[in-house]
Structure formats: structure tokens, C-alpha cells
């Protein structure tokens, strides 16, 4: 799958799922259900581009595979000559964006690894104890209460405060409910999707929900609500960066106070979570590349016109004709069984006669390749396309746009490599161009 298509589909799915959360679930007190929804949304958005729903497959007639015998296979010996293309290459925004993506992704990956090692370093400089498989650490280097996995860190000065028991129970809830695993999954997702603002919004919503769950656990353990709220109000101005840990003094303190004081959502409202099921099913069908295609049957009597027009819709220049030539890649004299038409990248390519698309796929050497069978006599080939405008099995009429001029595969620049087969033999395409 094209990485750009993957990120677009995944990002769009995440945006829609976040909008559903804000509109339906954010203000409810069903914190466990909200946690499950947020985690599921991350997983779903990551896998949805790979989902493919298909009820029928193409059954291409016997003619579908004969053309492979007429396509020259990519020669590995010529691979080294691709370096010579540098003198012909043009500035590529796609390559620049790919380079920037890799650099920024590596930077965030390094930040994530450093965050994990900083906690490991803190462990070695703190004294600790264990209770119910939860580790408690304290030391001078611990500046604020926080939890990572089953490790709870408490500053030494915090132990002397009257609020210590409440803070400890809050962090204990984070450790017991394994909130750090959620955060690690989200952080890893963020490393590869840092450009998507909805990843950050989802992370913030998930960590906010963790705090609600921890606060609820504190109150269930007998801490007086008024005392707990008074303490939270006193420290509401303090704020720390959460990173990959769960911090008591995270910047959502005011929202936590609001959620504690508001009335619980009635259990009958749980039915709104059922709405997610059909919505997600609809989303999966929309983004999965749903295929409802019928069996391809070529009506031999339908097509009779020869491919007698130029396959470029717009300005073009014939840069290499049919016959012997010095290959621009291998620098050897070989037979050129086609005609090359140079044009601006993105120029429309049209079908030169009516027919059925036997194949539209990437093939080594030829790049993006379209093969159209017109009748028992003629078959045409269109190579090095930038993108397809048709799919395998589509029926096309003469003059229909089937793709765009590009430089995919083994190519020195934007052009169309156009071939015509007549009764299984290659012929000069220029003989069919209308005067």
C-alpha cells in the first residue's frame, strides 16, 4: 500500500472517531468504557487501511495472461545504470517530504527512548519498597508524584504532607490499572503519526480519562470528597509535562474537579455506546476499498475500431520512435518496440480505442502499467504512468482518460511508453496516429 494513502485513511478515521468521542462520550462518567473506546479507536485507525471487503473477484478471460509474454522483464544487470539518471532527475517534493518525515520520526523515536531511559536512571538513584506487586520509590531527584508501569515515584517532601495518603492512592490506581501500557501504545503510534493533530488530542483525552479513573478509585477507598477537592483546588495552579508517565499534578486538575463534582451519568445512557458499532462498520466500508465487482466478460463483437489516435491529451513530443536505438539507460543498441511521448507530468493519457482494461498495476521496469484489450486483433500498453484513472476490468471508450503521464519504473523523465500489438506482434504505433 502507498504510505501516503495509508496515512490519509488512518488519519481520517482517527479524526472521525475523535469527533464521535467528543460529541457522545467525553462528558459521560463511564470512564472504563471511554478508555476502551479510545484504545480501540487507535487500533482500528491503524488497521483500517488494510481491511479489504470483497464479495466477488475478477475472472479475466484467457487473453488476460498472454500479454506477459510481450513485456520485457526488468534486467537486474541494468540496475547500476540507474545512477546515471541523476543528471536527468527533477526536483521531487515527494522525496523531500519523505526525507523530512524520516528525520522527524527518528527524532520522536529518540525522544521516546530517552524518556524510558530517564525513568530507568531515576530508579537507580531512589530507594524503594514493594507492596502488592507495586513498587514505591522516593528520593531527592523525584520532583513530583508520578507513576510509570508498576513503579510509583513520590518526592520526599510529599511524604510529610497531610495529602500524602490521597496522592499515594491516586498513583496506586494508575499502577494497578496499568495506565502506562495505554500511554506507551499511544506514544509509539505518535512516533509514526506525529503530523496528525488528532493523535495528540486522543492522547490527551486518554490520559485525562486515566486521571478520572484514578480519582474515582481514591474516593471509593474512603477519602473524603470535600478534603480531596480542597487539596486539588490548592494545587490546581501547578502543572507538569506528562510525557510517558501519569503525573498527579498534570494540567487537567480543573477538569478533574468538575468531573468529581458533577452528577454521575445515568446507566440508561449506556445505549449510546451501541451506536458506535454501525458507525464503525460504515467507516470500515468507506475506507477499506470495498469491492463489489462483477465477473469480467469481454464481448468480442463490441470492439472493432483500431487504436488510431494519439494516446496523449495535450502537448507532447515524440522523443523516441519505433526501431533500433541506443537505450538511454543501458547505453546499448536495442530494439525499441514502442514510441515514447514526452509530456508534462500529470498530462492526461487516453485510451486509443474502446476495450477492456486487462491490467492496471505496477510492474518492474515499466512502472505503473495499463494493458487494454480492444478485440481479438489489437492490444495496447501504456507504461511509466504517474497514477491510474481506471481499474482492472473497467470498460473504456476511445478518448477516455485512463491515467496521467509520469516517470514511474525505469525512466529518465516524465513520458509515456506506448506499445501496440496486432495479432500478437508489435507494430509501429505511429502508423496508427491520425494525420
FIBABA-963197 format. One line per field, with one value per residue (C-alpha): residue number from 1; residue in three letters; x, y, z. Coordinates in nm, 2 decimals. Each point is the difference from the previous one (the first is absolute). Layout:
BEGIN
k: (NUM, ...)
r: (ALA, ...)
X: (X, ...)
Y: (Y, ...)
Z: (Z, ...)
REM end
This chain:
BEGIN
k: (1, 2, 3, 4, 5, 6, 7, 8, 9, 10, 11, 12, 13, 14, 15, 16, 17, 18, 19, 20, 21, 22, 23, 24, 25, 26, 27, 28, 29, 30, 31, 32, 33, 34, 35, 36, 37, 38, 39, 40, 41, 42, 43, 44, 45, 46, 47, 48, 49, 50, 51, 52, 53, 54, 55, 56, 57, 58, 59, 60, 61, 62, 63, 64, 65, 66, 67, 68, 69, 70, 71, 72, 73, 74, 75, 76, 77, 78, 79, 80, 81, 82, 83, 84, 85, 86, 87, 88, 89, 90, 91, 92, 93, 94, 95, 96, 97, 98, 99, 100, 101, 102, 103, 104, 105, 106, 107, 108, 109, 110, 111, 112, 113, 114, 115, 116, 117, 118, 119, 120, 121, 122, 123, 124, 125, 126, 127, 128, 129, 130, 131, 132, 133, 134, 135, 136, 137, 138, 139, 140, 141, 142, 143, 144, 145, 146, 147, 148, 149, 150, 151, 152, 153, 154, 155, 156, 157, 158, 159, 160, 161, 162, 163, 164, 165, 166, 167, 168, 169, 170, 171, 172, 173, 174, 175, 176, 177, 178, 179, 180, 181, 182, 183, 184, 185, 186, 187, 188, 189, 190, 191, 192, 193, 194, 195, 196, 197, 198, 199, 200, 201, 202, 203, 204, 205, 206, 207, 208, 209, 210, 211, 212, 213, 214, 215, 216, 217, 218, 219, 220, 221, 222, 223, 224, 225, 226, 227, 228, 229, 230, 231, 232, 233, 234, 235, 236, 237, 238, 239, 240, 241, 242, 243, 244, 245, 246, 247, 248, 249, 250, 251, 252, 253, 254, 255, 256, 257, 258, 259, 260, 261, 262, 263, 264, 265, 266, 267, 268, 269, 270, 271, 272, 273, 274, 275, 276, 277, 278, 279, 280, 281, 282, 283, 284, 285, 286, 287, 288, 289, 290, 291, 292, 293, 294, 295, 296, 297, 298, 299, 300, 301, 302, 303, 304, 305, 306, 307, 308, 309, 310, 311, 312, 313, 314, 315, 316, 317, 318, 319, 320, 321, 322, 323, 324, 325, 326, 327, 328, 329, 330, 331, 332, 333, 334, 335, 336, 337, 338, 339, 340, 341, 342, 343, 344, 345, 346, 347, 348, 349, 350, 351, 352, 353, 354, 355, 356, 357, 358, 359, 360, 361, 362, 363, 364, 365, 366, 367, 368, 369, 370, 371, 372, 373, 374, 375, 376, 377, 378, 379, 380, 381, 382, 383, 384, 385, 386, 387, 388, 389, 390, 391, 392, 393, 394, 395, 396, 397, 398, 399, 400, 401, 402, 403, 404, 405, 406, 407, 408, 409, 410, 411, 412, 413, 414, 415, 416, 417, 418, 419, 420, 421, 422, 423, 424, 425, 426, 427, 428, 429, 430, 431, 432, 433, 434, 435)
r: (UNK, UNK, UNK, UNK, UNK, UNK, UNK, UNK, UNK, UNK, UNK, UNK, UNK, UNK, UNK, UNK, UNK, UNK, UNK, UNK, UNK, UNK, UNK, UNK, UNK, UNK, UNK, UNK, UNK, UNK, UNK, UNK, UNK, UNK, UNK, UNK, UNK, UNK, UNK, UNK, UNK, UNK, UNK, UNK, UNK, UNK, UNK, UNK, UNK, UNK, UNK, UNK, UNK, UNK, UNK, UNK, UNK, UNK, UNK, UNK, UNK, UNK, UNK, UNK, UNK, UNK, UNK, UNK, UNK, UNK, UNK, UNK, UNK, UNK, UNK, UNK, UNK, UNK, UNK, UNK, UNK, UNK, UNK, UNK, UNK, UNK, UNK, UNK, UNK, UNK, UNK, UNK, UNK, UNK, UNK, UNK, UNK, UNK, UNK, UNK, UNK, UNK, UNK, UNK, UNK, UNK, UNK, UNK, UNK, UNK, UNK, UNK, UNK, UNK, UNK, UNK, UNK, UNK, UNK, UNK, UNK, UNK, UNK, UNK, UNK, UNK, UNK, UNK, UNK, UNK, UNK, UNK, UNK, UNK, UNK, UNK, UNK, UNK, UNK, UNK, UNK, UNK, UNK, UNK, UNK, UNK, UNK, UNK, UNK, UNK, UNK, UNK, UNK, UNK, UNK, UNK, UNK, UNK, UNK, UNK, UNK, UNK, UNK, UNK, UNK, UNK, UNK, UNK, UNK, UNK, UNK, UNK, UNK, UNK, UNK, UNK, UNK, UNK, UNK, UNK, UNK, UNK, UNK, UNK, UNK, UNK, UNK, UNK, UNK, UNK, UNK, UNK, UNK, UNK, UNK, UNK, UNK, UNK, UNK, UNK, UNK, UNK, UNK, UNK, UNK, UNK, UNK, UNK, UNK, UNK, UNK, UNK, UNK, UNK, UNK, UNK, UNK, UNK, UNK, UNK, UNK, UNK, UNK, UNK, UNK, UNK, UNK, UNK, UNK, UNK, UNK, UNK, UNK, UNK, UNK, UNK, UNK, UNK, UNK, UNK, UNK, UNK, UNK, UNK, UNK, UNK, UNK, UNK, UNK, UNK, UNK, UNK, UNK, UNK, UNK, UNK, UNK, UNK, UNK, UNK, UNK, UNK, UNK, UNK, UNK, UNK, UNK, UNK, UNK, UNK, UNK, UNK, UNK, UNK, UNK, UNK, UNK, UNK, UNK, UNK, UNK, UNK, UNK, UNK, UNK, UNK, UNK, UNK, UNK, UNK, UNK, UNK, UNK, UNK, UNK, UNK, UNK, UNK, UNK, UNK, UNK, UNK, UNK, UNK, UNK, UNK, UNK, UNK, UNK, UNK, UNK, UNK, UNK, UNK, UNK, UNK, UNK, UNK, UNK, UNK, UNK, UNK, UNK, UNK, UNK, UNK, UNK, UNK, UNK, UNK, UNK, UNK, UNK, UNK, UNK, UNK, UNK, UNK, UNK, UNK, UNK, UNK, UNK, UNK, UNK, UNK, UNK, UNK, UNK, UNK, UNK, UNK, UNK, UNK, UNK, UNK, UNK, UNK, UNK, UNK, UNK, UNK, UNK, UNK, UNK, UNK, UNK, UNK, UNK, UNK, UNK, UNK, UNK, UNK, UNK, UNK, UNK, UNK, UNK, UNK, UNK, UNK, UNK, UNK, UNK, UNK, UNK, UNK, UNK, UNK, UNK, UNK, UNK, UNK, UNK, UNK, UNK, UNK, UNK, UNK, UNK, UNK, UNK, UNK, UNK, UNK, UNK, UNK, UNK, UNK, UNK, UNK, UNK, UNK, UNK, UNK, UNK, UNK, UNK, UNK, UNK, UNK, UNK, UNK, UNK, UNK, UNK, UNK, UNK, UNK, UNK, UNK, UNK, UNK, UNK)
X: (0.00, 0.12, 0.11, -0.17, -0.34, 0.05, 0.06, -0.29, -0.25, 0.14, 0.00, -0.36, -0.13, 0.17, -0.15, -0.35, 0.03, 0.13, -0.30, -0.23, 0.17, -0.03, -0.37, -0.12, 0.23, 0.23, -0.24, -0.12, 0.12, 0.05, 0.37, 0.08, -0.21, 0.17, 0.34, -0.10, -0.14, 0.31, 0.24, -0.21, -0.02, 0.38, 0.03, -0.29, 0.14, 0.34, -0.14, -0.30, 0.21, 0.09, -0.36, -0.14, -0.35, -0.07, -0.30, 0.11, 0.32, 0.09, 0.01, 0.21, -0.03, 0.29, 0.13, 0.09, 0.33, 0.12, 0.14, 0.26, 0.20, 0.04, 0.12, 0.38, 0.10, 0.20, 0.37, 0.19, 0.32, -0.13, -0.07, 0.33, -0.06, -0.28, 0.26, 0.04, -0.36, 0.12, 0.09, -0.35, -0.19, -0.22, -0.07, -0.24, -0.22, -0.10, 0.36, 0.05, -0.31, 0.11, 0.34, -0.15, -0.25, 0.29, 0.20, -0.28, -0.12, 0.35, 0.01, -0.32, 0.12, 0.32, -0.21, -0.22, 0.31, 0.16, -0.32, 0.01, 0.37, -0.05, -0.24, 0.24, 0.27, -0.23, -0.07, 0.37, 0.02, -0.31, -0.07, -0.30, -0.24, -0.26, -0.36, -0.25, 0.24, 0.01, 0.33, 0.03, 0.30, 0.11, 0.31, 0.13, 0.00, -0.38, -0.16, -0.37, -0.22, -0.04, -0.04, 0.15, -0.11, 0.00, 0.26, -0.13, 0.23, -0.07, 0.22, 0.14, -0.17, -0.34, 0.01, -0.02, -0.32, -0.35, -0.10, 0.26, -0.25, -0.23, 0.28, 0.13, -0.34, -0.03, 0.33, -0.07, -0.31, 0.21, 0.24, -0.27, -0.20, 0.31, -0.06, 0.36, -0.06, -0.26, 0.23, 0.29, -0.23, -0.11, 0.35, 0.12, -0.29, 0.09, 0.36, -0.12, -0.30, 0.15, -0.14, -0.36, -0.14, -0.28, 0.26, 0.10, -0.37, -0.06, 0.30, -0.12, -0.35, 0.13, 0.23, -0.28, -0.23, 0.28, -0.01, -0.37, 0.03, 0.27, -0.20, -0.31, 0.22, 0.12, -0.35, -0.11, 0.28, -0.15, 0.17, -0.25, -0.11, 0.00, 0.36, 0.12, -0.16, 0.15, 0.34, -0.04, -0.12, 0.32, 0.23, -0.21, 0.26, 0.28, 0.06, 0.26, 0.07, -0.14, 0.23, -0.04, -0.09, -0.32, 0.05, -0.22, 0.06, -0.09, -0.16, -0.36, -0.05, -0.29, -0.18, 0.05, -0.17, -0.29, -0.04, 0.01, -0.27, -0.24, -0.27, 0.07, -0.14, -0.31, 0.06, -0.28, 0.23, 0.23, -0.21, 0.19, 0.31, -0.20, -0.02, 0.37, -0.03, -0.19, 0.20, 0.33, -0.14, -0.09, 0.34, 0.17, -0.19, 0.07, 0.38, 0.07, -0.02, -0.33, -0.02, -0.33, 0.12, -0.15, 0.17, 0.17, -0.13, 0.13, -0.25, 0.21, -0.26, 0.00, 0.34, 0.11, 0.18, 0.38, 0.20, 0.03, 0.04, 0.29, 0.00, 0.09, -0.27, 0.20, 0.34, 0.26, 0.32, 0.12, 0.34, 0.06, -0.17, -0.05, 0.32, 0.37, 0.14, 0.26, -0.18, 0.03, 0.04, 0.23, 0.18, -0.03, -0.17, -0.32, -0.34, -0.25, -0.34, -0.20, -0.02, 0.10, -0.21, 0.14, -0.25, -0.04, -0.05, -0.37, -0.11, -0.30, 0.05, -0.29, -0.11, 0.07, -0.29, -0.29, 0.07, 0.04, 0.28, 0.17, 0.25, 0.08, 0.29, 0.37, 0.25, 0.38, 0.16, -0.33, -0.12, -0.38, -0.12, -0.35, -0.08, -0.32, -0.14, -0.21, -0.10, 0.15, 0.25, 0.12, 0.15, 0.17, 0.24, 0.06, 0.31, 0.16, -0.33, -0.01, -0.34, -0.29, -0.35, -0.14, 0.01, 0.03, -0.32, -0.12, -0.15, 0.13, -0.09, 0.23, 0.12, -0.07, 0.26, 0.17, 0.30, 0.25, 0.35, 0.27, 0.35, -0.06, 0.22, 0.32, -0.03, 0.21, -0.29, -0.38, -0.12, -0.23, 0.15, -0.28, -0.02, -0.24, -0.04, -0.18, -0.07, 0.27, 0.27, 0.13, -0.06, 0.10, -0.26, 0.07, -0.15, -0.34, 0.02, -0.26, 0.15)
Y: (0.00, 0.35, 0.16, 0.33, -0.18, -0.19, 0.32, 0.18, -0.29, -0.06, 0.37, 0.06, -0.30, 0.13, 0.35, -0.14, -0.23, 0.29, 0.21, -0.28, -0.01, 0.38, 0.01, -0.32, -0.12, 0.27, 0.14, -0.34, -0.16, -0.34, 0.03, -0.37, -0.01, 0.32, -0.15, -0.31, 0.22, 0.22, -0.30, -0.18, 0.32, 0.01, -0.37, 0.03, 0.31, -0.18, -0.31, 0.14, 0.08, -0.37, -0.12, -0.11, -0.12, -0.19, -0.20, -0.10, -0.02, 0.07, -0.30, 0.13, -0.20, -0.20, 0.31, 0.16, -0.19, -0.01, 0.35, -0.09, -0.17, 0.34, 0.20, -0.01, -0.09, 0.24, -0.08, 0.01, 0.07, 0.34, 0.09, 0.17, 0.23, 0.17, 0.22, 0.16, 0.13, 0.26, 0.24, -0.03, 0.00, 0.29, 0.14, -0.22, 0.13, -0.36, -0.09, 0.31, -0.07, -0.36, 0.11, 0.25, -0.26, -0.24, 0.26, 0.12, -0.36, -0.09, 0.31, -0.10, -0.36, 0.12, 0.22, -0.30, -0.22, 0.27, 0.03, -0.37, 0.01, 0.31, -0.19, -0.30, 0.24, 0.14, -0.35, -0.05, 0.32, -0.06, -0.22, -0.22, -0.25, -0.24, -0.06, -0.22, -0.02, 0.38, 0.17, 0.33, 0.22, 0.33, 0.22, 0.35, -0.02, -0.07, 0.35, -0.10, -0.30, -0.22, -0.36, -0.21, -0.36, -0.14, 0.25, 0.28, 0.30, 0.23, 0.31, -0.01, 0.32, -0.13, -0.28, 0.26, 0.16, -0.08, -0.07, -0.28, -0.28, 0.13, 0.06, -0.35, -0.16, 0.20, -0.13, -0.35, 0.00, 0.09, -0.28, -0.26, 0.08, 0.00, 0.34, 0.02, -0.27, 0.22, 0.29, -0.20, -0.13, 0.36, 0.13, -0.26, 0.09, 0.37, -0.07, -0.11, 0.24, 0.32, 0.21, -0.09, 0.24, -0.25, -0.24, 0.27, 0.07, -0.37, -0.04, 0.29, -0.14, -0.34, 0.14, 0.22, -0.31, -0.17, 0.28, -0.03, -0.37, 0.06, 0.27, -0.23, -0.27, 0.24, 0.09, -0.36, -0.07, 0.22, 0.34, 0.27, 0.18, 0.35, -0.04, -0.14, 0.28, 0.26, -0.15, -0.01, 0.36, 0.11, -0.17, 0.08, 0.26, -0.25, -0.16, -0.25, -0.16, -0.35, -0.17, -0.38, 0.00, 0.07, 0.32, 0.10, 0.37, -0.02, 0.30, -0.15, 0.07, 0.24, -0.24, -0.28, 0.22, 0.06, -0.37, -0.09, 0.25, -0.07, -0.26, -0.34, -0.09, -0.21, -0.37, 0.02, 0.22, -0.29, -0.08, 0.28, -0.22, -0.25, 0.27, -0.04, -0.35, 0.10, 0.32, -0.19, -0.25, 0.28, 0.15, -0.33, -0.03, 0.36, -0.02, -0.37, 0.01, -0.19, -0.22, -0.09, -0.09, -0.24, -0.26, 0.15, -0.12, 0.15, 0.02, -0.07, 0.16, 0.33, 0.13, 0.04, 0.33, 0.00, 0.22, 0.29, 0.31, 0.14, -0.12, 0.34, 0.26, 0.32, 0.12, -0.27, -0.08, -0.33, -0.05, -0.36, -0.19, -0.36, -0.18, -0.04, 0.26, 0.06, -0.07, 0.30, -0.23, -0.28, 0.20, -0.30, -0.02, -0.20, -0.02, 0.25, -0.16, 0.31, 0.37, 0.24, 0.32, 0.26, 0.23, 0.19, -0.21, -0.04, 0.04, -0.23, -0.33, -0.13, -0.33, -0.02, -0.23, -0.15, -0.31, -0.17, 0.07, -0.33, 0.13, 0.32, -0.06, 0.08, -0.22, 0.02, 0.20, 0.12, 0.17, 0.06, -0.20, -0.02, -0.27, 0.03, -0.27, 0.15, -0.31, -0.33, 0.21, 0.30, 0.04, 0.32, 0.07, 0.32, 0.02, 0.23, 0.16, 0.23, -0.14, -0.21, 0.13, -0.34, -0.34, -0.36, -0.11, 0.35, 0.05, 0.32, 0.18, 0.17, 0.33, -0.09, 0.12, -0.31, 0.15, 0.29, 0.04, -0.08, -0.15, -0.32, -0.30, 0.02, 0.34, 0.32, 0.24, 0.05, -0.18, -0.27, -0.32, -0.11, -0.34, -0.16, -0.37, -0.13, -0.37, -0.05, 0.19, 0.34, 0.27, 0.36, 0.21, 0.31, -0.19, 0.03, 0.37, 0.20, 0.27)
Z: (0.00, -0.08, 0.33, -0.08, -0.06, 0.33, 0.20, -0.16, 0.07, 0.35, 0.09, -0.14, 0.20, 0.32, -0.05, -0.05, 0.31, 0.21, -0.11, 0.11, 0.34, 0.05, -0.10, 0.17, 0.28, 0.13, 0.26, 0.13, 0.32, -0.16, 0.02, -0.05, -0.32, -0.12, 0.06, -0.20, -0.28, -0.02, -0.02, -0.25, -0.21, -0.02, -0.10, -0.25, -0.17, -0.04, -0.17, -0.19, -0.32, -0.02, 0.02, -0.34, -0.04, -0.32, -0.10, -0.35, -0.19, -0.36, -0.23, -0.29, -0.32, -0.15, -0.18, 0.34, 0.04, -0.36, 0.01, 0.26, -0.27, -0.18, 0.30, 0.04, 0.35, 0.21, -0.04, 0.33, -0.19, -0.09, 0.36, 0.04, -0.29, 0.19, 0.15, -0.34, 0.04, 0.25, -0.29, -0.13, 0.33, 0.10, 0.34, 0.19, 0.27, 0.09, 0.07, 0.21, 0.20, 0.05, 0.12, 0.25, 0.12, 0.07, 0.19, 0.22, 0.07, 0.11, 0.22, 0.18, 0.02, 0.17, 0.24, 0.09, 0.07, 0.21, 0.21, 0.08, 0.09, 0.22, 0.21, 0.02, 0.11, 0.27, 0.13, 0.07, 0.20, 0.22, 0.30, -0.03, 0.15, -0.14, 0.10, -0.19, -0.29, -0.03, 0.05, 0.19, -0.04, 0.16, -0.03, -0.04, -0.38, 0.00, -0.04, -0.04, 0.07, -0.31, -0.11, -0.28, -0.04, 0.36, 0.13, 0.21, 0.07, 0.29, 0.10, 0.35, 0.10, -0.12, 0.27, 0.28, -0.14, 0.12, -0.36, -0.04, 0.05, -0.26, -0.25, 0.07, -0.06, -0.32, -0.14, 0.12, -0.21, -0.31, 0.07, 0.08, -0.31, -0.23, -0.15, -0.11, -0.26, -0.16, -0.01, -0.15, -0.28, -0.07, 0.01, -0.25, -0.23, 0.04, -0.10, -0.35, -0.02, 0.15, -0.28, 0.09, 0.27, 0.09, 0.14, 0.25, 0.08, 0.05, 0.23, 0.21, 0.02, 0.10, 0.27, 0.13, 0.03, 0.19, 0.26, 0.03, 0.07, 0.26, 0.17, 0.01, 0.16, 0.27, 0.10, 0.00, 0.26, 0.26, -0.06, 0.08, -0.32, 0.15, 0.13, -0.33, -0.20, 0.24, -0.05, -0.38, -0.01, 0.19, -0.25, -0.31, -0.11, -0.01, -0.34, -0.13, -0.34, 0.01, -0.25, 0.02, 0.37, 0.20, 0.21, 0.28, -0.07, -0.37, -0.15, 0.00, 0.37, -0.06, -0.23, 0.26, 0.27, -0.23, -0.08, 0.37, 0.10, -0.29, 0.03, -0.14, -0.34, 0.02, -0.09, -0.26, -0.21, -0.07, -0.31, -0.18, -0.01, -0.21, -0.27, -0.05, -0.15, -0.32, -0.03, 0.01, -0.25, -0.24, 0.05, -0.08, -0.32, -0.10, 0.05, -0.08, -0.38, -0.02, -0.31, -0.15, -0.34, -0.25, -0.20, -0.30, -0.33, -0.32, -0.28, -0.31, -0.23, 0.19, -0.10, -0.36, -0.03, -0.02, 0.24, -0.24, 0.22, 0.20, 0.36, 0.14, 0.06, -0.02, -0.11, -0.06, -0.18, -0.15, 0.15, -0.11, -0.29, -0.09, -0.11, 0.10, 0.24, 0.27, 0.32, 0.24, 0.30, -0.12, -0.27, -0.23, -0.34, 0.04, -0.18, 0.13, -0.07, 0.10, -0.03, 0.29, 0.03, 0.24, 0.17, 0.33, 0.30, 0.07, -0.37, -0.07, -0.18, -0.20, -0.14, -0.37, -0.07, 0.19, 0.20, 0.35, 0.25, 0.04, 0.25, 0.19, 0.24, 0.07, -0.18, 0.03, -0.27, -0.15, 0.32, 0.01, -0.30, -0.16, -0.25, -0.21, -0.23, -0.28, -0.19, -0.13, -0.20, 0.20, 0.35, 0.12, 0.29, 0.19, 0.23, 0.25, 0.12, 0.29, 0.11, -0.12, -0.09, -0.07, 0.17, -0.12, -0.17, -0.09, -0.35, -0.18, -0.31, -0.24, 0.14, 0.37, 0.24, 0.15, 0.18, 0.03, -0.14, 0.25, 0.04, 0.20, -0.06, -0.19, -0.15, -0.06, 0.02, -0.05, -0.31, -0.13, -0.14, -0.24, -0.18, -0.24, -0.06, -0.31, -0.01, 0.26, -0.18, 0.09, -0.27, -0.04, 0.20, -0.21, -0.30, 0.18, 0.10, -0.19, -0.22)
REM end
